[in-house]
Amino acid sequence: MLLLEITKVLIGLVSAGCFFVLIPRAIKEDSSYLRLITIVFLIVAATNIAVGYIPITYGSETIQSWGSFISVVAILSTLFMIIRESKPVFARFPFYLTFLPFISLIFFGSLEVNIAIKNLLIMIFEAGAILVGLIIFGINTYLYSISRIYLMGTVVFLINYILAFTNLYNTFNGELVEAIIACIGMILFAYALLKKPFNEHIISQ
């Protein structure tokens, strides 16, 4: 139990650090996806610190599952925004459609199932986000030479996702390994967003 609390606090502190680092640029830049990903860092920080540090929330699977699901839904919405901004102005779909993933929150909240089913749903959404991220960042890295750190960060999250299904994860302290890899991925993305935002200028150059 102590190890679980330590890993949650670790993820919470790192994501909180990324949040505070990105706040100035999120305010300065007129970029919806940058602001949304900054909010994602805040959600991850608040959720993990709450579950791992605040005594009354110890072992709260409900808080953790909601935090994870809201974060991955926001990430999918962010990817939709990036796809939208990568298109010429005349070919862009309406801005409000980038928020379609948030509709799933209604269904997630209304599901009368155990936590295992909800975790499975989170894993499916995570796999979708990673796949879309690999496609977007992979193609644009190849075609437009954007910062490769975006692709590296996505690959780190992919490795973390795959390790959860391997014996390696169960052999060692899986929770700690997962936390460390997740922190590396978050730091890579925060650094990339800080140094070279993935915006329309970069995509359409």
Salt bridges, closest charged atoms under 4 A:
GLU29 OE2 - ARG25 NH1 3.02
GLU200 OE2 - ARG92 NH2 2.84
